[in-house]
Amino acid sequence: MLDAGPAFYLATSAFVLAGLSWCRQYWDNRSRLSVPPGPPSLPIIGSILSLGDTARPWLAFNDWRSTYGCDIVYARLLGKPVVVVNSEEVARDLFDLRSLIYSDKPHIDPEDVASFAVDFNATLMPYGDRWRLHRRIYHQQFRQAVIPSYHTGLLYSAHKMLFSFLQDLTDYTSHFQMFTFSFLMSMTYDYEPKDKDDPLVRIMQRFLELEVTALGAGAVIVMETFPFLLRLPTWFPGATFKRASVECLKAGQDVKEIAFQDFKERMMNHVTRSCFVADSMNKMNGFEDSIIETAIKETASITFGAGSETTASTILVFLLAMVLHPEVQAKAQADIDRVIGKDRLPDFDDRPALPYMDAILQETLRWYPVAPLGVPHATTTSDIYNGYFIPEGSCRVDLPKGLAMTHDETKYPSPDEFRPERFLQEDGSLTSDIVPLSFGWGRRICVGRYFADAALWIAITSFLATFLIHKALDEYGEGIPVIPKFTTGVVMHPETFPCRIVPRFQGASMERLTQLTGLGLSVSTAYEF
Ligand code: HEM
């Protein structure tokens, strides 16, 4: 090789020079390139004034798309660079095709107590080895192929939800919440919560509340990505925030340890069945390897937070759509009666024969995505996209899928209307559009999406098979109008609305439901509220 001669050295030098010249040109271009268009920026506050309703930033993000005529918009918000991705095409290009650059998450200041409180949450975890291990554990348990193994458990939780409705036809929010608590706790720890006050549920909820509303996921995302949201309102003074951080740290310990230790004790006594923790510990040798055991403990503790509010909120959106659209409800119930009849309840085997129910589910996810901003991604290096410079590191890349993507008029005409038909072909079969938009993108796409899909389908189909929902009546017997209003936050849901839920069939009773479910449930074993 050393004797390769002048030709070799000349070729090598030419190659190196060409490389250097390319790099030079690249850096020169980069320094000349501008960031994507966006709202005017003032010193210190950046573009906050252009946001309008700061509690619903996705509305402004969506407007910026037409104002700046671009699907990718750049803004500085109180010193933080934010790149807003406003179309499916750009999201696919960046998050799917350039996932190596766009899979990080906004970094939480390590000095902050909050960073310890939520550092085991995969949703917020920096892109790296720890996240990869967590993702592998989730993937093993939630990949599409294993979802049928959860069907029996999901069906059981859905049937319990029906019993709860028969007991109390008014408290629909609690029934949907309890449905999610039931399937998440039994799927994760083989633990069946007795009621909303169940001690393990309370521990999980306490952490979730602190994480979402007081501190963690919600506030950290808000703090890191939309700090203007924190600075504007007066109800979030610094002292409260510090106290909440410490509380969240303690709650985070509880959420990891208590349910896991409870599970281990039951396992020692050989009274546990297959579930997320049991299967992961067995498959990955968690009993021998403390790093694996810790990762399983952490991943398990997050399933409740990641899956409960998102799923229950989506079912509430469905309920709102049904009260506003009796014609959709009637069509779905006619389908259910035709396929299933009245002598049994829906099962997962019925799903292929009920495309209209799937269309309702897809339309629900599209109409009001419950996580309209998704969870922000961050770039690990700078990038050039379509001639625009995307800054490195601290750049937060947001996903306002709430409106820009799921309400894209070219793809979904009259996007504010609830029309399940948009997901059906002329012959009544489903289109290939499955709205993955609600579940994120690329390597960080929601790892529980197939599981959530199964849970949502069985919940809404079982509900429509058994109950009717109407407008509530005023004192004159007139229907009370329902005006949709939504909470704000990282996960949002419809505010409580008046409605009247009634059993579909005469003679619907606990006994009849016991017969139909075949699970031996009775008044005494249904949830108590
Ligand atoms: C309707 C229900 C659900 C919705 C709308 C939803 C939505 C999302 C979204 C938007 C993300 C962020 C994706 C991104 O960063 O691009 C996410 C991440 C995640 N979700 Fe879900 N989710 C749902 C249910 C669930 C369930 C049932 C589970 C688990 C049992 C789950 C577990 C997770 C986890 C672990 C992540 C973090 C993934 C990662 O960063 O690698 N989700 N979800």
Residues whose N, C-alpha, C, O or C-beta is under 5 A from the ligand:
A	BS01	HEM	A122 T123 T303 A306 G307 T310 T311 T314 A371 G374 V375 S438 F439 G440 W441 R443 R444 I445 C446 V447 G448 A452
